[in-house]
Amino acid sequence: MSRTGVFALRLAGPLQSWGATSRFTRRTTESAPTKSGVVGLLAAAAGIERGDDSRLAPLAALRFGVRVDQPGTRIRDFHTAHHGVTGASMPLSERFYLADAVFVAALEGDHSLLTSLHGALRSPVYPPYLGRRSCPPTEPVGLGLYEDARLEDVLARVPWQASAWYRRRHPNPRTLTVLRETAPGEPVTAADVQRDQPVSFDAAHRRHALRTVATTVVPTPVPAGSGPRETHDPFAALDVLEDDSV
């Protein structure tokens, strides 16, 4: 019998955008990461191509949840574009983002699969981004693997990941909001449905199904240590290349 576990992620960056629906020139964002967006991030890190539904399926079967550690601010931007061949102007589009948000996401399922995804994030085939390619994470995404654990327990005990400046402004929040996928057979009294269950990322036939999401709260865990967090320097690789060329 295969072991189960939970893989926790820290999703933080200047901008994030997690769209569950997009209509014409208006591209909205949800207030928290979607399952489709996070599975897409992991699939990209593992090198799963958009049309490879068979490799996507095990990732999509993982149970997903997210904790809102720092809700961020919703902002709006306008985008213009021109056709690359004709030079004709494309319609003006309206796009929404979350600024300065921090989330803890977690996926529950086969431990060996989660271990491989953890390794893929450390050496990704395609770089991770927070919903859109223009939204890179500010720090390493992987928080850790938890063997023989439950999604609910990990989201309740991972240290509070909010930024230092946010903790100074909001020093004693009593609870944090958790949005989690319900477990099979779980009795649900207050839940919602969201169309972000990935079925196919094929660009021509992208498909998503509905999933049931329960909203709960957990007591705010003790924040991460006051010492400096591991930093992520996006130009480190360039420094190595420069040194090798000398």
Backbone hydrogen bonds in HBPLUS format (Angstrom, degrees):
<---DONOR---> <-ACCEPTOR-->    atom                        ^
c    i                          cat <-CA-CA->   ^        H-A-AA   ^      H-
h    n   atom  resd res      DA  || num        DHA   H-A  angle D-A-AA Bond
n    s   type  num  typ     dist DA aas  dist angle  dist       angle   num
A0111-HIS N   A0003-ARG O   2.85 MM 108  5.47 174.8  1.85 135.6 136.3     1
A0148-ASP N   A0004-THR O   2.85 MM 144  5.39 155.4  1.91 152.2 145.6     2
A0005-GLY N   A0109-GLY O   2.86 MM 104  5.67 143.9  1.99 154.3 165.9     3
A0109-GLY N   A0005-GLY O   3.01 MM 104  5.67 159.0  2.05 153.5 159.9     4
A0006-VAL N   A0146-TYR O   2.81 MM 140  5.06 147.7  1.92 138.3 149.2     5
A0146-TYR N   A0006-VAL O   2.78 MM 140  5.06 151.1  1.87 155.9 162.7     6
A0007-PHE N   A0107-LEU O   2.92 MM 100  5.34 155.5  1.98 148.6 155.7     7
A0107-LEU N   A0007-PHE O   2.99 MM 100  5.34 149.8  2.08 139.2 148.6     8
A0008-ALA N   A0144-GLY O   2.98 MM 136  5.54 173.6  1.99 168.6 168.6     9
A0143-LEU N   A0008-ALA O   2.86 MM 135  5.26 164.3  1.88 142.6 140.3    10
A0009-LEU N   A0105-ALA O   2.72 MM  96  5.05 159.5  1.76 154.6 156.0    11
A0105-ALA N   A0009-LEU O   2.98 MM  96  5.05 149.5  2.08 134.1 142.7    12
A0010-ARG N   A0141-VAL O   2.72 MM 131  5.07 164.8  1.74 152.9 158.0    13
A0011-LEU N   A0103-PHE O   2.89 MM  92  5.10 167.7  1.90 149.7 153.6    14
A0103-PHE N   A0011-LEU O   2.98 MM  92  5.10 151.2  2.06 134.1 143.4    15
A0138-THR N   A0012-ALA O   2.99 MM 126  6.15 160.1  2.04 142.0 146.2    16
A0100-ASP N   A0014-PRO O   3.13 MM  86  5.05 152.2  2.21 118.9 126.2    17
A0016-GLN N   A0098-LEU O   2.87 MM  82  5.07 137.2  2.05 138.4 151.3    18
A0098-LEU N   A0016-GLN O   2.71 MM  82  5.07 162.2  1.74 151.8 156.9    19
A0017-SER N   A0130-LEU O   3.09 MM 113  6.47 161.0  2.12 154.7 160.7    20
A0030-GLU N   A0018-TRP O   2.72 MM  12  5.40 164.9  1.74 134.5 137.7    21
A0023-ARG N   A0026-ARG O   3.24 MM   3  5.48 156.4  2.30 162.7 156.7    22
A0026-ARG N   A0023-ARG O   2.90 MM   3  5.48 169.2  1.91 143.0 144.5    23
A0094-GLU N   A0025-THR O   2.66 MM  69  5.97 164.2  1.68 173.3 179.1    24
A0027-ARG N   A0094-GLU O   2.77 MM  67  6.12 168.3  1.79 167.3 171.4    25
A0096-PHE N   A0027-ARG O   2.94 MM  69  6.27 148.9  2.04 172.9 175.8    26
A0038-VAL N   A0034-THR O   3.10 MM   4  6.37 162.9  2.13 151.2 154.9    27
A0039-VAL N   A0035-LYS O   2.87 MM   4  5.96 168.2  1.88 157.9 161.7    28
A0040-GLY N   A0036-SER O   2.90 MM   4  5.95 150.5  1.99 140.2 149.1    29
A0041-LEU N   A0037-GLY O   2.99 MM   4  6.23 146.1  2.11 138.8 147.7    30
A0042-LEU N   A0038-VAL O   3.07 MM   4  6.39 159.7  2.11 150.3 154.3    31
A0043-ALA N   A0039-VAL O   2.81 MM   4  6.00 156.2  1.87 150.4 157.9    32
A0044-ALA N   A0040-GLY O   2.95 MM   4  6.06 155.6  2.01 145.7 151.5    33
A0045-ALA N   A0041-LEU O   3.12 MM   4  6.39 157.9  2.18 143.4 149.4    34
A0046-ALA N   A0042-LEU O   2.97 MM   4  6.20 148.0  2.07 144.6 153.3    35
A0048-ILE N   A0043-ALA O   2.88 MM   5  5.15 160.5  1.92 157.4 153.8    36
A0047-GLY N   A0044-ALA O   3.05 MM   3  5.03 153.4  2.13 100.8 109.2    37
A0126-TYR N   A0044-ALA O   3.21 MM  82  5.22 138.2  2.39 126.3 132.1    38
A0125-VAL N   A0045-ALA O   2.92 MM  80  5.07 166.5  1.94 125.3 128.3    39
A0052-ASP N   A0049-GLU O   3.10 MM   3  5.46 166.1  2.12 117.2 121.5    40
A0053-ASP N   A0051-GLY O   3.11 MM   2  5.81 127.5  2.40 106.1  91.5    41
A0056-LEU N   A0052-ASP O   3.18 MM   4  6.40 142.5  2.33 141.3 152.3    42
A0057-ALA N   A0053-ASP O   3.01 MM   4  6.04 145.8  2.13 146.0 152.1    43
A0059-LEU N   A0056-LEU O   3.02 MM   3  5.50 124.2  2.34 114.6 128.5    44
A0060-ALA N   A0056-LEU O   3.03 MM   4  6.26 158.6  2.07 155.0 161.8    45
A0061-ALA N   A0057-ALA O   3.01 MM   4  6.20 135.4  2.22 147.3 159.0    46
A0062-LEU N   A0059-LEU O   3.19 MM   3  5.54 158.7  2.24 108.4 114.8    47
A0063-ARG N   A0108-GLU O   2.94 MM  45  4.97 157.3  1.99 150.1 148.3    48
A0108-GLU N   A0063-ARG O   2.77 MM  45  4.97 156.6  1.82 142.8 151.0    49
A0181-GLU N   A0064-PHE O   2.78 MM 117  5.50 161.9  1.81 165.5 170.6    50
A0065-GLY N   A0106-ALA O   2.99 MM  41  5.36 144.8  2.11 156.0 159.0    51
A0106-ALA N   A0065-GLY O   2.87 MM  41  5.36 155.5  1.93 155.4 154.0    52
A0066-VAL N   A0179-LEU O   2.85 MM 113  5.36 150.3  1.94 139.7 149.5    53
A0179-LEU N   A0066-VAL O   2.85 MM 113  5.36 166.9  1.87 163.9 167.2    54
A0067-ARG N   A0104-VAL O   2.67 MM  37  5.05 157.0  1.72 147.3 155.7    55
A0104-VAL N   A0067-ARG O   3.03 MM  37  5.05 161.2  2.07 142.0 148.1    56
A0068-VAL N   A0177-THR O   2.91 MM 109  5.51 165.2  1.93 161.6 166.6    57
A0069-ASP N   A0102-VAL O   3.16 MM  33  5.56 134.1  2.38 139.0 149.4    58
A0070-GLN N   A0102-VAL O   2.95 MM  32  4.73 141.5  2.10 152.6 143.0    59
A0102-VAL N   A0070-GLN O   2.86 MM  32  4.73 157.5  1.91 133.1 138.4    60
A0073-THR N   A0099-ALA O   2.95 MM  26  5.08 151.0  2.03 136.6 145.9    61
A0099-ALA N   A0073-THR O   2.75 MM  26  5.08 167.9  1.77 143.6 147.1    62
A0075-ILE N   A0097-TYR O   2.84 MM  22  5.31 159.6  1.89 146.1 152.5    63
A0097-TYR N   A0075-ILE O   2.91 MM  22  5.31 157.9  1.96 146.9 152.3    64
A0077-ASP N   A0095-ARG O   2.73 MM  18  5.22 156.4  1.78 159.4 166.8    65
A0095-ARG N   A0077-ASP O   2.82 MM  18  5.22 171.9  1.83 154.8 157.4    66
A0079-HIS N   A0093-SER O   2.88 MM  14  5.15 161.5  1.92 144.9 150.6    67
A0093-SER N   A0079-HIS O   2.99 MM  14  5.15 169.3  2.00 150.6 153.4    68
A0090-MET N   A0081-ALA O   2.79 MM   9  5.32 172.2  1.80 150.7 148.0    69
A0083-HIS N   A0088-ALA O   2.79 MM   5  5.24 165.2  1.81 154.1 156.8    70
A0087-GLY N   A0083-HIS O   2.86 MM   4  4.75 138.4  2.03 124.8 135.4    71
A0114-LEU N   A0110-ASP O   3.05 MM   4  6.37 163.7  2.08 154.4 159.1    72
A0115-THR N   A0111-HIS O   2.86 MM   4  6.06 149.8  1.95 146.0 154.6    73
A0116-SER N   A0112-SER O   3.07 MM   4  6.32 152.7  2.15 141.7 148.0    74
A0117-LEU N   A0113-LEU O   2.99 MM   4  6.33 151.4  2.08 148.5 156.8    75
A0118-HIS N   A0114-LEU O   2.88 MM   4  6.09 150.6  1.97 145.7 153.9    76
A0119-GLY N   A0115-THR O   3.03 MM   4  6.33 155.1  2.09 145.4 151.5    77
A0120-ALA N   A0116-SER O   2.91 MM   4  6.15 148.0  2.01 140.9 150.3    78
A0121-LEU N   A0117-LEU O   3.03 MM   4  6.27 150.6  2.11 147.2 153.1    79
A0122-ARG N   A0119-GLY O   3.12 MM   3  5.17 129.9  2.38  95.4 108.9    80
A0123-SER N   A0119-GLY O   3.25 MM   4  6.59 134.8  2.46 141.1 152.6    81
A0123-SER N   A0120-ALA O   3.18 MM   3  5.18 132.8  2.41  95.2 107.6    82
A0130-LEU N   A0135-CYS O   2.66 MM   5  5.25 174.5  1.66 163.2 161.8    83
A0135-CYS N   A0132-ARG O   2.96 MM   3  5.48 156.9  2.02 123.5 125.1    84
A0154-VAL N   A0150-ARG O   3.11 MM   4  6.40 162.6  2.14 159.5 163.8    85
A0155-LEU N   A0151-LEU O   3.07 MM   4  6.28 168.6  2.08 157.6 160.6    86
A0156-ALA N   A0152-GLU O   3.13 MM   4  6.25 126.9  2.43 134.5 147.8    87
A0156-ALA N   A0153-ASP O   3.16 MM   3  5.07 134.3  2.38  91.7 104.6    88
A0157-ARG N   A0153-ASP O   3.08 MM   4  6.28 130.0  2.34 141.5 153.8    89
A0157-ARG N   A0154-VAL O   3.16 MM   3  5.26 136.6  2.35  99.0 110.4    90
A0158-VAL N   A0154-VAL O   3.03 MM   4  5.90 155.7  2.09 161.6 161.2    91
A0224-ALA N   A0160-TRP O   3.30 MM  64  6.06 152.4  2.39 153.1 145.6    92
A0166-TYR N   A0163-SER O   3.11 MM   3  5.22 120.5  2.48  96.8 111.6    93
A0167-ARG N   A0163-SER O   2.97 MM   4  6.30 155.4  2.03 153.9 161.0    94
A0168-ARG N   A0164-ALA O   3.04 MM   4  6.32 145.6  2.17 144.9 153.8    95
A0169-ARG N   A0165-TRP O   3.24 MM   4  6.48 148.3  2.34 137.5 144.9    96
A0170-HIS N   A0166-TYR O   2.82 MM   4  5.99 145.3  1.94 147.8 158.5    97
A0220-THR N   A0174-ARG O   3.13 MM  46  5.77 159.1  2.18 123.9 126.1    98
A0176-LEU N   A0218-VAL O   2.87 MM  42  5.46 149.5  1.96 153.0 163.1    99
A0218-VAL N   A0176-LEU O   2.96 MM  42  5.46 151.5  2.04 148.9 158.0   100
A0178-VAL N   A0216-THR O   2.82 MM  38  5.18 169.8  1.83 146.0 144.8   101
A0216-THR N   A0178-VAL O   2.89 MM  38  5.18 164.1  1.91 152.8 158.1   102
A0180-ARG N   A0214-ALA O   2.98 MM  34  5.46 165.2  2.00 160.4 160.3   103
A0214-ALA N   A0180-ARG O   2.84 MM  34  5.46 165.5  1.86 165.1 161.0   104
A0182-THR N   A0212-THR O   3.28 MM  30  6.08 159.7  2.32 140.9 145.0   105
A0186-GLU N   A0183-ALA O   3.00 MM   3  5.31 161.2  2.04 134.6 133.9   106
A0192-ASP N   A0213-VAL O   2.81 MM  21  5.23 164.7  1.83 151.8 155.9   107
A0213-VAL N   A0192-ASP O   2.71 MM  21  5.23 172.5  1.72 156.8 159.2   108
A0194-GLN N   A0211-ARG O   2.98 MM  17  5.58 153.7  2.05 152.6 161.1   109
A0211-ARG N   A0194-GLN O   3.01 MM  17  5.58 139.9  2.17 136.8 147.9   110
A0197-GLN N   A0209-ALA O   3.05 MM  12  4.84 159.8  2.09 154.8 148.6   111
A0209-ALA N   A0197-GLN O   2.75 MM  12  4.84 160.9  1.79 142.0 145.6   112
A0199-VAL N   A0207-ARG O   2.98 MM   8  5.32 155.7  2.04 150.5 143.1   113
A0200-SER N   A0207-ARG O   3.23 MM   7  5.10 160.2  2.27 136.7 134.4   114
A0207-ARG N   A0200-SER O   3.01 MM   7  5.10 156.8  2.06 132.1 138.6   115
A0205-HIS N   A0202-ASP O   3.07 MM   3  5.25 129.5  2.33 102.3 116.0   116
A0236-ALA N   A0233-ASP O   3.12 MM   3  5.49 168.0  2.13 120.0 121.3   117
A0238-LEU N   A0235-PHE O   3.08 MM   3  5.23 121.7  2.44  99.1 113.7   118
A0239-ASP N   A0235-PHE O   3.15 MM   4  6.54 148.8  2.25 150.4 158.9   119
A0239-ASP N   A0236-ALA O   3.10 MM   3  5.16 120.5  2.47  96.1 110.7   120
A0240-VAL N   A0236-ALA O   3.14 MM   4  6.55 151.0  2.22 148.4 155.9   121
A0241-LEU N   A0237-ALA O   3.04 MM   4  6.37 160.6  2.08 148.8 153.5   122
A0242-GLU N   A0238-LEU O   2.95 MM   4  6.15 154.2  2.02 145.5 152.7   123
A0243-ASP N   A0239-ASP O   2.95 MM   4  6.22 153.7  2.03 146.2 153.0   124
A0244-ASP N   A0240-VAL O   2.97 MM   4  6.22 156.9  2.02 151.7 157.8   125
A0245-SER N   A0241-LEU O   3.20 MM   4  6.35 134.8  2.41 139.9 150.4   126
A0246-VAL N   A0243-ASP O   3.25 MM   3  5.51 157.9  2.30 106.5 113.0   127
